Amino acid sequence: MADITIYSTTVCPFCVRAKMLFDKKGAAYTEINLDKDPARRGEMVEKAGGRRTVPQIFINGQHVGGCDDLYELELDGKLDPMLT
């Protein structure tokens, strides 16, 4: 299974949607909640090429972007191969 990391915040609806898609697919992920650990925001921004919004999603170390980017991968049939 893929190594998935999601940087998120507690009340972000886009974070919830991204996690729901992974849950639907049965894909386990590590969530880094920036509300609980705000010191990690700088780490996220650096890894995400300057992007500051949440969620920021990484699959096997590759930055895939935010929620809309994740759903675009799903619609294009590219997400499942990344998860195997």
QUIUR-V450864 format. One record per run of one state. SS is the DSSP state (2 for helix, 1 for strand, 0 for the rest). FROM is the first residue (numbers start at 0). LEN is the number of residues. If there is no record, write none. Layout:
BEGIN
SS&FROM&LEN + SS&FROM&LEN
END
This chain:
BEGIN
0&0&3 + 1&3&5 + 0&8&4 + 2&12&13 + 0&25&4 + 1&29&4 + 0&33&4 + 2&37&10 + 0&47&8 + 1&55&4 + 0&59&2 + 1&61&4 + 0&65&1 + 2&66&9 + 0&75&3 + 2&78&5 + 0&83&1
END
